[in-house]
């Protein structure tokens, strides 16, 4: 039975002849030179073949140009030496390049660490309002600067940010990233955006959609299963469906009191029922408040009981949005600066400042609140508060009836800014009753 054919490796002497031929024909490569050197150092037979083959090629050279054999032999050996030196030079060059590349990588890595450590991304806005239980990863506080590229995971409450000509309220739970002062990337959750005329073009981007402001107040909500919901409270907005590449494929224009559902997986863009319920957490916690400073906080839901020691605030003061009322008759209230008369038809929003630190007060009770509208009056007497509780107070809230509820002007301080947009506070903490309250009336519109 014939034996199976199996390829065999060439004998080292045959391999050496082939390598020497390649050398003298200029066809040998680095691997061939390395193999030739290995055979010469490890195999005496290969060394003999090399010398014999060298003589043969030298004779050919001699016949070709009448060069003496000894010179031709020397030339051949010099050629090998030069080829070996060239190979070594290339190896050294590769090592040098590798070391240089490694050094560059280390330098770049170190440079990036230095760059990322000392270079600070541009400022794009600030935190202007926090509800009482607001929590975020990383943590945030009033007045904190927000920078381009920062990512926030809002786990509780409502966090409000002020960008140039744009106010953004974030309703927990939500995760978002600030691309720049003109664009927000909403990964999940809900944001309410209010845009001044100068901020036209502000964009909210979700995994499904891109919503571009056309001068408006709008809401964007994104959920993984349901896609993106967009509604416009005032003005106009343009919503676009994005494909997997982030390229717009469909567009819908929305005007006031209209909403749309947008979903990439089903390629759906359709109008849906408009609802104001999604805006309630912002309306309840912030209303017409533009900005807070100091230890002031808002509250998301109307409190049930504001009697002494019922809603304590040891480390903050509360700004509680109350009712918005359109007056059916002229109304005169006693403000800190005297009587103020509001004419019939005026729309007024009320905000109650509540501070009840008890004995465990842990911070200085200073802060300010700035509104979109003008401050008409600040009511700080117990008589004035009681007289307006039923008109402006939340119907389900129980108020303190004792006179210590009022401000003591010998130790409590309030100032109204010249443009009547901002009220600044300092409340004292004299025992035995620590409760201090005042009511701020803000004009939304006048007849």
Helices and strands as residue ranges (DSSP letters): H 12-24, H 30-42, H 44-65, H 69-118, E 123-130, E 135-137, E 145-147, E 151-156, E 158-163, E 166-180, E 183-195, G 197-199, E 203-205, E 209-223, E 227-242, E 248-255, E 258-263, E 268-272, G 277-279, H 280-285, E 289-294, E 296-298, E 317-326, E 331-335, E 338-342, E 347-355, G 358-360, E 366-371, E 374-379, H 382-392, G 403-405, E 413-416, E 422-426, E 436-445
